[in-house]
Amino acid sequence: KVQDTPERFLSCRCVLGREGFREGRHCWEVEVEGEVGDGSRWGVGVARESVERKRYMDWSPEGGIWAVRKRGQFKSLTSPRT
């Protein structure tokens, strides 16, 4: 059982892999295990420190998240939605 702390995400399964960046260029190499066909669902991105963690998350730059995801097809989580 994981403790409920202010940093814990409540409404979705999210992991923050690094505490933060102040500046610079950053890249990630992502390895997806398991089913990677049309049924796979995953996302990767960055989040502002103040991103909502205890209620519905606005998966957009306005909500503090810059990401791409795959749910059957690839999608960038931008505003306006693309």
C-alpha positions as CSV (number, residue, x, y, z in Angstrom):
1,K,0.0,0.0,0.0
2,V,1.3,3.4,-1.0
3,Q,0.9,6.3,1.4
4,D,-1.4,9.2,0.4
5,T,1.0,12.2,0.3
6,P,0.5,15.6,-1.3
7,E,2.8,14.4,-4.1
8,R,0.8,11.3,-4.9
9,F,-1.5,11.2,-8.0
10,L,-5.0,10.1,-7.0
11,S,-7.0,9.9,-10.2
12,C,-4.5,8.2,-12.5
13,R,-1.4,6.1,-12.7
14,C,1.5,8.5,-13.1
15,V,5.1,8.4,-12.2
16,L,7.4,11.4,-11.9
17,G,10.9,10.2,-12.8
18,R,12.8,13.3,-12.0
19,E,12.2,16.2,-9.5
20,G,12.7,19.0,-12.0
21,F,14.5,21.0,-14.6
22,R,15.1,24.7,-14.6
23,E,16.4,25.0,-18.2
24,G,18.0,23.2,-21.1
25,R,17.1,20.6,-23.6
26,H,16.1,17.2,-22.4
27,C,15.1,13.9,-24.1
28,W,14.0,10.5,-23.1
29,E,14.3,7.1,-24.6
30,V,11.2,5.1,-23.7
31,E,10.9,1.4,-23.8
32,V,7.4,-0.1,-23.9
33,E,7.1,-3.7,-22.8
34,G,4.2,-6.0,-23.4
35,E,1.6,-5.5,-26.1
36,V,2.6,-2.6,-28.4
37,G,0.0,-3.1,-31.1
38,D,-3.2,-1.1,-31.5
39,G,-4.4,-2.0,-28.0
40,S,-1.5,-0.6,-26.1
41,R,-2.0,2.6,-24.0
42,W,0.8,4.7,-22.7
43,G,2.1,8.3,-22.5
44,V,5.2,10.2,-21.8
45,G,5.8,13.9,-21.1
46,V,6.6,16.5,-18.5
47,A,4.5,18.2,-15.8
48,R,4.7,21.5,-14.0
49,E,5.3,21.1,-10.3
50,S,1.9,22.6,-9.5
51,V,0.0,20.1,-11.7
52,E,-3.3,18.9,-10.1
53,R,-2.8,15.5,-8.4
54,K,-5.9,15.0,-6.3
55,R,-8.7,15.7,-8.8
56,Y,-9.3,15.5,-12.5
57,M,-6.1,16.3,-14.4
58,D,-6.3,18.6,-17.4
59,W,-4.0,16.8,-19.8
60,S,-2.9,20.0,-21.6
61,P,-0.2,22.7,-21.4
62,E,-2.8,24.9,-19.5
63,G,-3.2,22.1,-17.0
64,G,0.6,21.9,-16.6
65,I,1.3,18.8,-18.8
66,W,3.1,18.6,-22.1
67,A,2.9,15.0,-23.4
68,V,2.3,12.6,-26.2
69,R,0.3,9.4,-25.8
70,K,-0.7,6.3,-27.7
71,R,-4.2,4.9,-27.4
72,G,-4.6,3.1,-30.7
73,Q,-3.1,6.1,-32.4
74,F,-0.5,8.6,-31.4
75,K,-1.7,12.0,-30.1
76,S,0.0,15.1,-28.9
77,L,-1.7,16.6,-25.8
78,T,-1.7,20.2,-27.0
79,S,-4.1,23.1,-26.9
80,P,-6.0,23.3,-29.1
81,R,-6.4,19.5,-29.2
82,T,-4.7,17.8,-32.2
